[in-house]
């Protein structure tokens, strides 16, 4: 039976395995470890999909900011999202995203930023960040850098550049 829960210390090795298998490299697993060991880590926003004691998928949302001309606006980065290759296309990733966004709303967060596959993330309401005057701090395809308002109106008068913590530079 598939279940979804926040990560515990017992899940760390399984999360590492999922990330490495899904991406075919260790960069994303290293990123998750760096976030987990930073003051930015929000344990409730590190969610796993588990079946028979095995971690099948993982999503992590962590704090970032959008730097406007006058202030820093808090937001969350959705990165990474992974499902083990043998269980992809079964809806596990969709459920992880829905659970993650629901938990973000529950905790009072207003904005989520993602760099990802547009058709996939658009189904959750993500839109090109450029439509709101929000830019990535690095070159990316415009349509792949997206933002989602968790609270209606959260993007009113918000335009600027997204600033990621330094550990994102390693990916």
Phi, psi and omega in degrees: 000125181284132176226161182234134183204166175286148180296152170235173178303327180292344183266351188302313181296319179295322177297316179301316180297316180298312182297316181295317179293317184292322184260349180069022179197174183258359185303315182291323177295322177295320177299313180299318179298318179296317178295315181302326182267009180256165175290349180279350186292128175246100187306325181293346182253018171245098191247139180240154169255127184232141174220127181051040177080002181252131177286123180254336182202163183206142171226143178227133173238133184218156185295138171220182175223156171251118181271113175264182179292341186237343185200173173254121181261123179292143176209179176236146172261130172267102182188126353264173170237129182212145173227140180302141186307324182289349181239011177289158180068026175247003179092001180296316178299317178302315181294322177297317179297314180299317179296317180298314180294322178297316179295322177300315179298315180301324180274000174089014178284152187250329187223143174230135178245140177219146170249111186192191183285113187307310182301328180291308186282336178298331180295343177262001179103000178294144179229157178306126182298330181298335177298339182251007181077023180256130185242152172280155179275005182215161181291124176215156174299133184309314185290342183272347180259108192234161180223152178226129173278121174275336175238125180306134179088359183297339181261002178297127180062023176249114172213146182160205184244138178282132177248123178258149172301155185305328183297342176290338180294342182279348183269000000 
